[in-house]
Amino acid sequence: MISKQNFRPMGRRSTSVFFCVLAWALLHPASAWAADPLPATVGRVKPSVVGVGTFLKVRQPSTVFVGTGFVVGDGLSVITNAHVIPKELDAARMEELGIVMNAGGETASFRPARLVGLDREHDLAHLRLSGTALPALTLGEDDAVVEGQLLAFTGYPLGMRLGLHAATHRATLAAIAPAVRPTLSSRQLDARAITQLQRTVFGIFQLDGTAYPGNSGSPLYDPETGAVVGVINMVYLKGLKESAVTDPSGITYAIPVRYVRALLQTAP
């Protein structure tokens, strides 16, 4: 409680200074408060985020987008999800696997790549480029994140439907949970589910953020440093895959970066 004896009204000089400071803070919010590091980080991350797709000259469209990827290492390695890699290509018609990049405006350019590593258990794939290196992202430490931490991911939420323009979303690490989808009843147990239950369960990042099918393979990173801590893996859909656009659940999963590092070490 402030007593009348200790209370002193602000003088004209103090009042003038107070309102000058207030006016300056309103006109310069970024300087008045701690600046959000994400905008600057996004500018550094986006050149390393690419589309993953296939190219077939006689097809319309010739380039088909299948997911997102990001460049690491020496600038010639691209990480994405295993499930976005086609099981087979049309070799007879010379279909190619590779990366898709924005060549300016609505134009997309295709660059061939080789599949050199596949980790289906952790849903990761390693593609290898040749030629000129691209800007690479740094991999974060294995235990660099904790539950409740704010993160971000950048990718192509709906592939080329919106044009090849990378979009960034914020996400909170809601939980580090076992990478097994719970089944509501024994009727939902099929051969695939049983096989999954027999594997060694690993921790997966559950994110409080909305991703879309095209985001598969997007880098999950620290908003301040840009260091990759995980790879967007799948969206927990409420219904069919098509409902992800109209009825997203807001729950997204990501594979921890330790498995990316392990995959890169096994590459030829």
Secondary structure, 3 states (H helix, E strand, C coil): CCCCCCCCCCCHHHHHHHHHHHHHHHHCHHHHCCCCCHHHHHHHHHHHEEEEEEECCCCCCCEEEEEEEEEECCCCEEEECHHHCCCCCCHHHCCEEEEEEECCCCCEEEEECEEEEEECCCCEEEEECCCCCCCCECECCCCCCCCCCEEEEEECCCHHHHCCCCEEEEEEEEEEEECCCCCCCHHHCCHHHHHHHHCCCCEEEEEECCCCHHHCCCEEECCCCCCEEEEEEEECCCCCCCHHHHCCCCEEEEEECHHHHHHHHCCC
